[in-house]
Amino acid sequence: MLKKDVASPSQIQSLKRALGYLNGYRWMGIGALLSLLLLIAANALTPQLFRWGIDQGIAKKDLDIVFQAGSLLICVAIARGVSNFGQGFWAEAVAQGVAYRLRNQIFYKFTTSVSAITIAPQLHNY
């Protein structure tokens, strides 16, 4: 019998704590997610447009369908580029914001803790 991978309560608590840092970046995260979904849809649509252009246009010698498929492929390529940029931009903005917040909290915790106060006078002797 195989053991199922089940997250322990401490792992779930750690995940909730980590996701709590995303609260101030909700709309940026949603923007990154929507851009990613648009990118996935555009990537899935591209081969279908090629198939349609070849099967219905080239095989049947219908130049209108070939031009339509080509035009749609250009539009999808532009949409892919815009959504790829948006996804990278928003995801990076969220990551930088969370890292900034964590860095400031760690710095504050370190500088206000008792151990930092007791270690600081010892550093002046060197």
A tleap script that builds the chain and sets N, CA, C and O, in Angstrom:
source leaprc.protein.ff14SB
mol = sequence {
  NMET LEU LYS LYS ASP VAL ALA SER PRO SER
  GLN ILE GLN SER LEU LYS ARG ALA LEU GLY
  TYR LEU ASN GLY TYR ARG TRP MET GLY ILE
  GLY ALA LEU LEU SER LEU LEU LEU LEU ILE
  ALA ALA ASN ALA LEU THR PRO GLN LEU PHE
  ARG TRP GLY ILE ASP GLN GLY ILE ALA LYS
  LYS ASP LEU ASP ILE VAL PHE GLN ALA GLY
  SER LEU LEU ILE CYS VAL ALA ILE ALA ARG
  GLY VAL SER ASN PHE GLY GLN GLY PHE TRP
  ALA GLU ALA VAL ALA GLN GLY VAL ALA TYR
  ARG LEU ARG ASN GLN ILE PHE TYR LYS PHE
  THR THR SER VAL SER ALA ILE THR ILE ALA
  PRO GLN LEU HIE ASN CTYR
}
set mol.1.N position { 0.841 -1.168 0.000 }
set mol.1.CA position { 0.000 0.000 0.000 }
set mol.1.C position { 0.892 1.238 0.000 }
set mol.1.O position { 1.802 1.350 0.822 }
set mol.2.N position { 0.638 2.151 -0.905 }
set mol.2.CA position { 1.433 3.365 -1.017 }
set mol.2.C position { 0.953 4.418 -0.033 }
set mol.2.O position { -0.246 4.585 0.191 }
set mol.3.N position { 1.916 5.126 0.549 }
set mol.3.CA position { 1.582 6.210 1.458 }
set mol.3.C position { 1.302 7.461 0.632 }
set mol.3.O position { 2.104 7.843 -0.220 }
set mol.4.N position { 0.175 8.088 0.886 }
set mol.4.CA position { -0.177 9.303 0.163 }
set mol.4.C position { 0.591 10.478 0.755 }
set mol.4.O position { 0.821 10.548 1.962 }
set mol.5.N position { 0.980 11.394 -0.118 }
set mol.5.CA position { 1.644 12.600 0.336 }
set mol.5.C position { 0.601 13.565 0.887 }
set mol.5.O position { -0.173 14.166 0.142 }
set mol.6.N position { 0.601 13.695 2.193 }
set mol.6.CA position { -0.337 14.589 2.855 }
set mol.6.C position { 0.477 15.618 3.610 }
set mol.6.O position { 1.416 15.278 4.330 }
set mol.7.N position { 0.113 16.870 3.442 }
set mol.7.CA position { 0.830 17.937 4.131 }
set mol.7.C position { 0.493 17.908 5.617 }
set mol.7.O position { -0.662 17.740 6.009 }
set mol.8.N position { 1.511 18.072 6.415 }
set mol.8.CA position { 1.305 18.107 7.858 }
set mol.8.C position { 0.734 19.471 8.247 }
set mol.8.O position { 0.833 20.428 7.478 }
set mol.9.N position { 0.141 19.563 9.427 }
set mol.9.CA position { -0.398 20.862 9.856 }
set mol.9.C position { 0.667 21.960 9.921 }
set mol.9.O position { 0.365 23.124 9.659 }
set mol.10.N position { 1.890 21.608 10.262 }
set mol.10.CA position { 2.934 22.637 10.313 }
set mol.10.C position { 3.293 23.127 8.910 }
set mol.10.O position { 3.617 24.300 8.732 }
set mol.11.N position { 3.239 22.245 7.921 }
set mol.11.CA position { 3.511 22.660 6.543 }
set mol.11.C position { 2.416 23.583 6.029 }
set mol.11.O position { 2.698 24.565 5.342 }
set mol.12.N position { 1.169 23.270 6.358 }
set mol.12.CA position { 0.055 24.108 5.943 }
set mol.12.C position { 0.135 25.467 6.632 }
set mol.12.O position { -0.127 26.498 6.012 }
set mol.13.N position { 0.496 25.467 7.907 }
set mol.13.CA position { 0.646 26.722 8.635 }
set mol.13.C position { 1.776 27.567 8.034 }
set mol.13.O position { 1.643 28.785 7.915 }
set mol.14.N position { 2.870 26.934 7.663 }
set mol.14.CA position { 3.979 27.662 7.041 }
set mol.14.C position { 3.572 28.235 5.697 }
set mol.14.O position { 3.950 29.359 5.365 }
set mol.15.N position { 2.808 27.483 4.919 }
set mol.15.CA position { 2.335 27.968 3.629 }
set mol.15.C position { 1.397 29.160 3.803 }
set mol.15.O position { 1.506 30.147 3.076 }
set mol.16.N position { 0.474 29.071 4.765 }
set mol.16.CA position { -0.427 30.196 5.027 }
set mol.16.C position { 0.347 31.427 5.457 }
set mol.16.O position { 0.015 32.544 5.060 }
set mol.17.N position { 1.372 31.231 6.262 }
set mol.17.CA position { 2.187 32.361 6.709 }
set mol.17.C position { 2.933 32.989 5.534 }
set mol.17.O position { 3.010 34.213 5.426 }
set mol.18.N position { 3.476 32.158 4.661 }
set mol.18.CA position { 4.193 32.678 3.495 }
set mol.18.C position { 3.241 33.392 2.542 }
set mol.18.O position { 3.589 34.440 1.998 }
set mol.19.N position { 2.049 32.844 2.332 }
set mol.19.CA position { 1.078 33.478 1.447 }
set mol.19.C position { 0.522 34.767 2.043 }
set mol.19.O position { 0.000 35.614 1.317 }
set mol.20.N position { 0.630 34.917 3.349 }
set mol.20.CA position { 0.184 36.142 3.990 }
set mol.20.C position { 0.971 37.359 3.534 }
set mol.20.O position { 0.461 38.478 3.584 }
set mol.21.N position { 2.207 37.157 3.089 }
set mol.21.CA position { 3.013 38.263 2.603 }
set mol.21.C position { 2.520 38.795 1.261 }
set mol.21.O position { 2.928 39.876 0.835 }
set mol.22.N position { 1.650 38.048 0.597 }
set mol.22.CA position { 1.117 38.479 -0.701 }
set mol.22.C position { -0.108 39.380 -0.566 }
set mol.22.O position { -0.619 39.870 -1.573 }
set mol.23.N position { -0.591 39.611 0.661 }
set mol.23.CA position { -1.829 40.371 0.846 }
set mol.23.C position { -1.800 41.750 0.206 }
set mol.23.O position { -2.790 42.152 -0.404 }
set mol.24.N position { -0.727 42.472 0.318 }
set mol.24.CA position { -0.664 43.804 -0.247 }
set mol.24.C position { -0.483 43.826 -1.749 }
set mol.24.O position { -0.500 44.894 -2.362 }
set mol.25.N position { -0.311 42.676 -2.342 }
set mol.25.CA position { -0.020 42.585 -3.774 }
set mol.25.C position { -1.068 41.756 -4.506 }
set mol.25.O position { -0.773 41.110 -5.512 }
set mol.26.N position { -2.282 41.781 -3.994 }
set mol.26.CA position { -3.349 40.938 -4.544 }
set mol.26.C position { -3.618 41.248 -6.017 }
set mol.26.O position { -3.665 40.330 -6.836 }
set mol.27.N position { -3.795 42.531 -6.372 }
set mol.27.CA position { -4.139 42.887 -7.747 }
set mol.27.C position { -2.984 42.620 -8.696 }
set mol.27.O position { -3.202 42.228 -9.843 }
set mol.28.N position { -1.763 42.827 -8.234 }
set mol.28.CA position { -0.605 42.510 -9.079 }
set mol.28.C position { -0.528 41.007 -9.324 }
set mol.28.O position { -0.221 40.567 -10.431 }
set mol.29.N position { -0.807 40.230 -8.291 }
set mol.29.CA position { -0.809 38.773 -8.439 }
set mol.29.C position { -1.902 38.301 -9.376 }
set mol.29.O position { -1.692 37.387 -10.174 }
set mol.30.N position { -3.069 38.923 -9.280 }
set mol.30.CA position { -4.164 38.575 -10.188 }
set mol.30.C position { -3.792 38.949 -11.623 }
set mol.30.O position { -4.083 38.203 -12.558 }
set mol.31.N position { -3.144 40.115 -11.794 }
set mol.31.CA position { -2.690 40.512 -13.126 }
set mol.31.C position { -1.697 39.520 -13.708 }
set mol.31.O position { -1.767 39.180 -14.889 }
set mol.32.N position { -0.768 39.054 -12.869 }
set mol.32.CA position { 0.209 38.065 -13.334 }
set mol.32.C position { -0.483 36.754 -13.708 }
set mol.32.O position { -0.137 36.125 -14.708 }
set mol.33.N position { -1.457 36.351 -12.904 }
set mol.33.CA position { -2.175 35.105 -13.183 }
set mol.33.C position { -2.994 35.213 -14.472 }
set mol.33.O position { -2.993 34.290 -15.286 }
set mol.34.N position { -3.690 36.334 -14.658 }
set mol.34.CA position { -4.475 36.504 -15.881 }
set mol.34.C position { -3.580 36.564 -17.115 }
set mol.34.O position { -3.922 36.017 -18.163 }
set mol.35.N position { -2.442 37.225 -16.989 }
set mol.35.CA position { -1.495 37.264 -18.110 }
set mol.35.C position { -0.989 35.868 -18.436 }
set mol.35.O position { -0.832 35.518 -19.606 }
set mol.36.N position { -0.737 35.075 -17.410 }
set mol.36.CA position { -0.283 33.707 -17.625 }
set mol.36.C position { -1.357 32.870 -18.310 }
set mol.36.O position { -1.057 32.082 -19.207 }
set mol.37.N position { -2.601 33.038 -17.891 }
set mol.37.CA position { -3.691 32.285 -18.524 }
set mol.37.C position { -3.870 32.688 -19.987 }
set mol.37.O position { -4.123 31.838 -20.842 }
set mol.38.N position { -3.739 33.980 -20.274 }
set mol.38.CA position { -3.818 34.435 -21.668 }
set mol.38.C position { -2.661 33.862 -22.494 }
set mol.38.O position { -2.846 33.483 -23.651 }
set mol.39.N position { -1.495 33.804 -21.903 }
set mol.39.CA position { -0.338 33.228 -22.588 }
set mol.39.C position { -0.557 31.746 -22.882 }
set mol.39.O position { -0.236 31.274 -23.973 }
set mol.40.N position { -1.089 31.029 -21.935 }
set mol.40.CA position { -1.364 29.602 -22.131 }
set mol.40.C position { -2.399 29.411 -23.242 }
set mol.40.O position { -2.244 28.540 -24.098 }
set mol.41.N position { -3.456 30.230 -23.225 }
set mol.41.CA position { -4.491 30.122 -24.258 }
set mol.41.C position { -3.920 30.434 -25.644 }
set mol.41.O position { -4.243 29.754 -26.618 }
set mol.42.N position { -3.081 31.453 -25.728 }
set mol.42.CA position { -2.483 31.811 -27.022 }
set mol.42.C position { -1.558 30.703 -27.516 }
set mol.42.O position { -1.529 30.400 -28.709 }
set mol.43.N position { -0.809 30.106 -26.608 }
set mol.43.CA position { 0.074 29.003 -27.003 }
set mol.43.C position { -0.714 27.783 -27.457 }
set mol.43.O position { -0.270 27.052 -28.342 }
set mol.44.N position { -1.876 27.559 -26.861 }
set mol.44.CA position { -2.706 26.428 -27.272 }
set mol.44.C position { -3.412 26.705 -28.602 }
set mol.44.O position { -3.689 25.779 -29.365 }
set mol.45.N position { -3.700 27.969 -28.876 }
set mol.45.CA position { -4.423 28.329 -30.097 }
set mol.45.C position { -3.534 28.316 -31.340 }
set mol.45.O position { -4.019 28.049 -32.440 }
set mol.46.N position { -2.264 28.596 -31.183 }
set mol.46.CA position { -1.356 28.709 -32.331 }
set mol.46.C position { -1.338 27.454 -33.211 }
set mol.46.O position { -1.502 27.583 -34.424 }
set mol.47.N position { -1.148 26.248 -32.665 }
set mol.47.CA position { -1.138 25.064 -33.548 }
set mol.47.C position { -2.476 24.831 -34.247 }
set mol.47.O position { -2.516 24.314 -35.363 }
set mol.48.N position { -3.580 25.217 -33.582 }
set mol.48.CA position { -4.891 25.042 -34.206 }
set mol.48.C position { -5.055 25.981 -35.401 }
set mol.48.O position { -5.664 25.617 -36.407 }
set mol.49.N position { -4.510 27.185 -35.283 }
set mol.49.CA position { -4.572 28.117 -36.417 }
set mol.49.C position { -3.719 27.620 -37.575 }
set mol.49.O position { -4.106 27.753 -38.736 }
set mol.50.N position { -2.568 27.052 -37.263 }
set mol.50.CA position { -1.740 26.452 -38.322 }
set mol.50.C position { -2.490 25.315 -39.011 }
set mol.50.O position { -2.500 25.219 -40.238 }
set mol.51.N position { -3.113 24.461 -38.216 }
set mol.51.CA position { -3.861 23.330 -38.769 }
set mol.51.C position { -4.984 23.819 -39.671 }
set mol.51.O position { -5.174 23.310 -40.776 }
set mol.52.N position { -5.724 24.808 -39.191 }
set mol.52.CA position { -6.836 25.357 -39.970 }
set mol.52.C position { -6.330 25.988 -41.269 }
set mol.52.O position { -6.915 25.781 -42.333 }
set mol.53.N position { -5.257 26.746 -41.180 }
set mol.53.CA position { -4.704 27.383 -42.370 }
set mol.53.C position { -4.210 26.380 -43.402 }
set mol.53.O position { -4.367 26.587 -44.605 }
set mol.54.N position { -3.613 25.292 -42.926 }
set mol.54.CA position { -3.097 24.278 -43.853 }
set mol.54.C position { -4.223 23.405 -44.404 }
set mol.54.O position { -4.334 23.219 -45.616 }
set mol.55.N position { -5.069 22.862 -43.496 }
set mol.55.CA position { -6.123 21.940 -43.935 }
set mol.55.C position { -7.201 22.619 -44.775 }
set mol.55.O position { -7.612 22.083 -45.804 }
set mol.56.N position { -7.657 23.780 -44.352 }
set mol.56.CA position { -8.757 24.438 -45.048 }
set mol.56.C position { -8.280 25.424 -46.115 }
set mol.56.O position { -8.989 25.684 -47.087 }
set mol.57.N position { -7.078 25.972 -45.931 }
set mol.57.CA position { -6.599 26.984 -46.868 }
set mol.57.C position { -5.692 26.435 -47.937 }
set mol.57.O position { -6.016 26.500 -49.123 }
set mol.58.N position { -4.553 25.892 -47.535 }
set mol.58.CA position { -3.570 25.418 -48.514 }
set mol.58.C position { -4.062 24.168 -49.232 }
set mol.58.O position { -3.960 24.069 -50.455 }
set mol.59.N position { -4.599 23.208 -48.470 }
set mol.59.CA position { -5.042 21.957 -49.087 }
set mol.59.C position { -6.181 22.191 -50.081 }
set mol.59.O position { -6.243 21.525 -51.115 }
set mol.60.N position { -7.073 23.119 -49.782 }
set mol.60.CA position { -8.207 23.396 -50.665 }
set mol.60.C position { -7.951 24.593 -51.575 }
set mol.60.O position { -8.836 25.027 -52.313 }
set mol.61.N position { -6.723 25.124 -51.513 }
set mol.61.CA position { -6.301 26.245 -52.358 }
set mol.61.C position { -7.217 27.462 -52.199 }
set mol.61.O position { -7.593 28.112 -53.175 }
set mol.62.N position { -7.562 27.747 -50.951 }
set mol.62.CA position { -8.397 28.904 -50.633 }
set mol.62.C position { -7.516 29.967 -49.978 }
set mol.62.O position { -7.212 29.876 -48.789 }
set mol.63.N position { -7.112 30.961 -50.743 }
set mol.63.CA position { -6.186 31.981 -50.256 }
set mol.63.C position { -6.809 32.881 -49.190 }
set mol.63.O position { -6.096 33.432 -48.352 }
set mol.64.N position { -8.122 33.032 -49.217 }
set mol.64.CA position { -8.758 33.850 -48.174 }
set mol.64.C position { -8.534 33.249 -46.793 }
set mol.64.O position { -8.226 33.970 -45.843 }
set mol.65.N position { -8.684 31.947 -46.679 }
set mol.65.CA position { -8.464 31.287 -45.389 }
set mol.65.C position { -6.996 31.342 -45.008 }
set mol.65.O position { -6.671 31.496 -43.831 }
set mol.66.N position { -6.115 31.220 -45.968 }
set mol.66.CA position { -4.678 31.318 -45.680 }
set mol.66.C position { -4.356 32.700 -45.121 }
set mol.66.O position { -3.616 32.811 -44.144 }
set mol.67.N position { -4.896 33.741 -45.720 }
set mol.67.CA position { -4.649 35.103 -45.230 }
set mol.67.C position { -5.303 35.334 -43.869 }
set mol.67.O position { -4.735 36.002 -43.004 }
set mol.68.N position { -6.496 34.779 -43.687 }
set mol.68.CA position { -7.164 34.903 -42.383 }
set mol.68.C position { -6.365 34.193 -41.298 }
set mol.68.O position { -6.174 34.727 -40.206 }
set mol.69.N position { -5.903 32.993 -41.605 }
set mol.69.CA position { -5.107 32.240 -40.622 }
set mol.69.C position { -3.801 32.982 -40.320 }
set mol.69.O position { -3.380 33.059 -39.166 }
set mol.70.N position { -3.170 33.522 -41.349 }
set mol.70.CA position { -1.942 34.282 -41.141 }
set mol.70.C position { -2.174 35.526 -40.301 }
set mol.70.O position { -1.377 35.845 -39.419 }
set mol.71.N position { -3.272 36.228 -40.576 }
set mol.71.CA position { -3.606 37.428 -39.796 }
set mol.71.C position { -3.885 37.076 -38.340 }
set mol.71.O position { -3.437 37.766 -37.424 }
set mol.72.N position { -4.625 36.003 -38.142 }
set mol.72.CA position { -4.909 35.570 -36.772 }
set mol.72.C position { -3.635 35.127 -36.055 }
set mol.72.O position { -3.474 35.377 -34.860 }
set mol.73.N position { -2.738 34.474 -36.777 }
set mol.73.CA position { -1.460 34.080 -36.164 }
set mol.73.C position { -0.647 35.291 -35.736 }
set mol.73.O position { 0.006 35.263 -34.693 }
set mol.74.N position { -0.680 36.353 -36.533 }
set mol.74.CA position { 0.025 37.576 -36.150 }
set mol.74.C position { -0.620 38.186 -34.903 }
set mol.74.O position { 0.085 38.620 -33.992 }
set mol.75.N position { -1.937 38.219 -34.856 }
set mol.75.CA position { -2.636 38.752 -33.683 }
set mol.75.C position { -2.332 37.923 -32.434 }
set mol.75.O position { -2.109 38.476 -31.357 }
set mol.76.N position { -2.323 36.618 -32.579 }
set mol.76.CA position { -2.017 35.750 -31.447 }
set mol.76.C position { -0.568 35.941 -30.997 }
set mol.76.O position { -0.283 35.914 -29.799 }
set mol.77.N position { 0.340 36.132 -31.943 }
set mol.77.CA position { 1.744 36.372 -31.584 }
set mol.77.C position { 1.889 37.677 -30.800 }
set mol.77.O position { 2.654 37.745 -29.838 }
set mol.78.N position { 1.157 38.706 -31.212 }
set mol.78.CA position { 1.186 39.971 -30.471 }
set mol.78.C position { 0.600 39.781 -29.077 }
set mol.78.O position { 1.150 40.285 -28.097 }
set mol.79.N position { -0.508 39.061 -28.986 }
set mol.79.CA position { -1.127 38.794 -27.677 }
set mol.79.C position { -0.187 37.992 -26.791 }
set mol.79.O position { -0.111 38.234 -25.587 }
set mol.80.N position { 0.527 37.042 -27.378 }
set mol.80.CA position { 1.494 36.266 -26.597 }
set mol.80.C position { 2.603 37.153 -26.064 }
set mol.80.O position { 3.006 37.021 -24.908 }
set mol.81.N position { 3.095 38.052 -26.895 }
set mol.81.CA position { 4.159 38.944 -26.460 }
set mol.81.C position { 3.714 39.863 -25.339 }
set mol.81.O position { 4.432 40.054 -24.358 }
set mol.82.N position { 2.518 40.436 -25.491 }
set mol.82.CA position { 2.004 41.345 -24.460 }
set mol.82.C position { 1.743 40.586 -23.163 }
set mol.82.O position { 2.096 41.063 -22.085 }
set mol.83.N position { 1.131 39.415 -23.258 }
set mol.83.CA position { 0.835 38.654 -22.041 }
set mol.83.C position { 2.107 38.108 -21.399 }
set mol.83.O position { 2.178 38.009 -20.174 }
set mol.84.N position { 3.103 37.756 -22.188 }
set mol.84.CA position { 4.379 37.293 -21.630 }
set mol.84.C position { 5.058 38.427 -20.872 }
set mol.84.O position { 5.589 38.222 -19.780 }
set mol.85.N position { 5.040 39.621 -21.454 }
set mol.85.CA position { 5.601 40.776 -20.761 }
set mol.85.C position { 4.819 41.071 -19.481 }
set mol.85.O position { 5.411 41.287 -18.424 }
set mol.86.N position { 3.495 41.078 -19.579 }
set mol.86.CA position { 2.666 41.361 -18.402 }
set mol.86.C position { 2.879 40.365 -17.293 }
set mol.86.O position { 2.972 40.739 -16.124 }
set mol.87.N position { 2.957 39.098 -17.649 }
set mol.87.CA position { 3.158 38.076 -16.627 }
set mol.87.C position { 4.506 38.254 -15.944 }
set mol.87.O position { 4.595 38.186 -14.718 }
set mol.88.N position { 5.545 38.479 -16.721 }
set mol.88.CA position { 6.867 38.679 -16.132 }
set mol.88.C position { 6.944 39.943 -15.295 }
set mol.88.O position { 7.539 39.943 -14.218 }
set mol.89.N position { 6.343 41.023 -15.788 }
set mol.89.CA position { 6.371 42.296 -15.078 }
set mol.89.C position { 5.655 42.208 -13.747 }
set mol.89.O position { 6.202 42.594 -12.714 }
set mol.90.N position { 4.425 41.699 -13.769 }
set mol.90.CA position { 3.643 41.646 -12.532 }
set mol.90.C position { 4.212 40.644 -11.543 }
set mol.90.O position { 4.234 40.911 -10.342 }
set mol.91.N position { 4.672 39.496 -12.024 }
set mol.91.CA position { 5.256 38.507 -11.119 }
set mol.91.C position { 6.523 39.056 -10.467 }
set mol.91.O position { 6.765 38.836 -9.280 }
set mol.92.N position { 7.324 39.768 -11.247 }
set mol.92.CA position { 8.554 40.356 -10.697 }
set mol.92.C position { 8.234 41.457 -9.702 }
set mol.92.O position { 8.913 41.584 -8.683 }
set mol.93.N position { 7.209 42.255 -9.981 }
set mol.93.CA position { 6.813 43.313 -9.052 }
set mol.93.C position { 6.359 42.726 -7.721 }
set mol.93.O position { 6.700 43.255 -6.663 }
set mol.94.N position { 5.604 41.651 -7.764 }
set mol.94.CA position { 5.166 40.986 -6.534 }
set mol.94.C position { 6.366 40.411 -5.791 }
set mol.94.O position { 6.484 40.578 -4.578 }
set mol.95.N position { 7.250 39.737 -6.510 }
set mol.95.CA position { 8.422 39.123 -5.864 }
set mol.95.C position { 9.307 40.174 -5.217 }
set mol.95.O position { 9.781 39.976 -4.099 }
set mol.96.N position { 9.537 41.283 -5.896 }
set mol.96.CA position { 10.374 42.344 -5.326 }
set mol.96.C position { 9.705 42.967 -4.103 }
set mol.96.O position { 10.376 43.263 -3.115 }
set mol.97.N position { 8.393 43.169 -4.162 }
set mol.97.CA position { 7.677 43.740 -3.023 }
set mol.97.C position { 7.706 42.847 -1.805 }
set mol.97.O position { 7.913 43.319 -0.687 }
set mol.98.N position { 7.499 41.553 -2.014 }
set mol.98.CA position { 7.533 40.602 -0.899 }
set mol.98.C position { 8.946 40.520 -0.322 }
set mol.98.O position { 9.112 40.487 0.898 }
set mol.99.N position { 9.953 40.486 -1.176 }
set mol.99.CA position { 11.336 40.433 -0.696 }
set mol.99.C position { 11.678 41.695 0.098 }
set mol.99.O position { 12.365 41.615 1.116 }
set mol.100.N position { 11.211 42.848 -0.354 }
set mol.100.CA position { 11.459 44.110 0.353 }
set mol.100.C position { 10.828 44.075 1.738 }
set mol.100.O position { 11.453 44.459 2.726 }
set mol.101.N position { 9.577 43.609 1.799 }
set mol.101.CA position { 8.886 43.536 3.086 }
set mol.101.C position { 9.585 42.559 4.031 }
set mol.101.O position { 9.793 42.866 5.204 }
set mol.102.N position { 9.943 41.389 3.520 }
set mol.102.CA position { 10.638 40.400 4.365 }
set mol.102.C position { 11.980 40.927 4.862 }
set mol.102.O position { 12.320 40.764 6.034 }
set mol.103.N position { 12.734 41.551 3.981 }
set mol.103.CA position { 14.045 42.090 4.346 }
set mol.103.C position { 13.898 43.139 5.445 }
set mol.103.O position { 14.680 43.144 6.396 }
set mol.104.N position { 12.922 44.016 5.333 }
set mol.104.CA position { 12.708 45.037 6.356 }
set mol.104.C position { 12.269 44.428 7.680 }
set mol.104.O position { 12.701 44.877 8.742 }
set mol.105.N position { 11.418 43.412 7.629 }
set mol.105.CA position { 10.976 42.772 8.864 }
set mol.105.C position { 12.119 42.038 9.546 }
set mol.105.O position { 12.241 42.079 10.771 }
set mol.106.N position { 12.951 41.373 8.769 }
set mol.106.CA position { 14.105 40.675 9.354 }
set mol.106.C position { 15.078 41.681 9.953 }
set mol.106.O position { 15.599 41.462 11.047 }
set mol.107.N position { 15.329 42.779 9.250 }
set mol.107.CA position { 16.230 43.808 9.760 }
set mol.107.C position { 15.684 44.397 11.051 }
set mol.107.O position { 16.429 44.576 12.015 }
set mol.108.N position { 14.386 44.701 11.078 }
set mol.108.CA position { 13.779 45.256 12.286 }
set mol.108.C position { 13.870 44.274 13.440 }
set mol.108.O position { 14.201 44.661 14.561 }
set mol.109.N position { 13.581 43.017 13.180 }
set mol.109.CA position { 13.627 41.991 14.229 }
set mol.109.C position { 15.047 41.845 14.768 }
set mol.109.O position { 15.248 41.713 15.975 }
set mol.110.N position { 16.027 41.869 13.873 }
set mol.110.CA position { 17.417 41.713 14.301 }
set mol.110.C position { 17.889 42.921 15.105 }
set mol.110.O position { 18.574 42.763 16.115 }
set mol.111.N position { 17.535 44.101 14.672 }
set mol.111.CA position { 18.037 45.302 15.358 }
set mol.111.C position { 17.310 45.584 16.661 }
set mol.111.O position { 17.833 46.324 17.495 }
set mol.112.N position { 16.129 45.025 16.871 }
set mol.112.CA position { 15.409 45.281 18.122 }
set mol.112.C position { 15.457 44.107 19.087 }
set mol.112.O position { 14.886 44.179 20.175 }
set mol.113.N position { 16.118 43.044 18.713 }
set mol.113.CA position { 16.156 41.881 19.603 }
set mol.113.C position { 17.197 42.077 20.693 }
set mol.113.O position { 18.110 42.893 20.557 }
set mol.114.N position { 17.053 41.331 21.760 }
set mol.114.CA position { 17.963 41.430 22.900 }
set mol.114.C position { 19.357 40.960 22.516 }
set mol.114.O position { 20.345 41.535 22.971 }
set mol.115.N position { 19.454 39.930 21.688 }
set mol.115.CA position { 20.775 39.424 21.332 }
set mol.115.C position { 21.567 40.455 20.532 }
set mol.115.O position { 22.789 40.527 20.664 }
set mol.116.N position { 20.900 41.245 19.713 }
set mol.116.CA position { 21.616 42.267 18.953 }
set mol.116.C position { 22.149 43.351 19.875 }
set mol.116.O position { 23.220 43.907 19.633 }
set mol.117.N position { 21.409 43.649 20.921 }
set mol.117.CA position { 21.851 44.678 21.871 }
set mol.117.C position { 23.036 44.177 22.676 }
set mol.117.O position { 23.951 44.949 22.965 }
set mol.118.N position { 23.042 42.910 23.043 }
set mol.118.CA position { 24.147 42.390 23.848 }
set mol.118.C position { 25.383 42.098 23.020 }
set mol.118.O position { 26.492 42.129 23.554 }
set mol.119.N position { 25.231 41.816 21.732 }
set mol.119.CA position { 26.379 41.523 20.871 }
set mol.119.C position { 27.065 42.811 20.427 }
set mol.119.O position { 28.285 42.839 20.264 }
set mol.120.N position { 26.298 43.866 20.232 }
set mol.120.CA position { 26.850 45.108 19.684 }
set mol.120.C position { 28.032 45.662 20.485 }
set mol.120.O position { 29.017 46.056 19.860 }
set mol.121.N position { 28.007 45.723 21.835 }
set mol.121.CA position { 29.184 46.241 22.541 }
set mol.121.C position { 30.422 45.371 22.351 }
set mol.121.O position { 31.541 45.883 22.388 }
set mol.122.N position { 30.248 44.083 22.151 }
set mol.122.CA position { 31.383 43.190 21.977 }
set mol.122.C position { 32.043 43.418 20.626 }
set mol.122.O position { 33.238 43.159 20.482 }
set mol.123.N position { 31.309 43.890 19.641 }
set mol.123.CA position { 31.880 44.129 18.322 }
set mol.123.C position { 32.844 45.313 18.315 }
set mol.123.O position { 33.730 45.377 17.463 }
set mol.124.N position { 32.687 46.247 19.246 }
set mol.124.CA position { 33.551 47.430 19.276 }
set mol.124.C position { 34.953 47.094 19.755 }
set mol.124.O position { 35.874 47.884 19.547 }
set mol.125.N position { 35.140 45.940 20.390 }
set mol.125.CA position { 36.467 45.581 20.895 }
set mol.125.C position { 37.396 45.126 19.793 }
set mol.125.O position { 38.603 45.042 20.019 }
set mol.126.N position { 36.896 44.832 18.629 }
set mol.126.CA position { 37.728 44.300 17.547 }
set mol.126.C position { 38.297 45.367 16.722 }
set mol.126.O position { 39.023 45.088 15.767 }
savepdb mol mol.pdb
quit
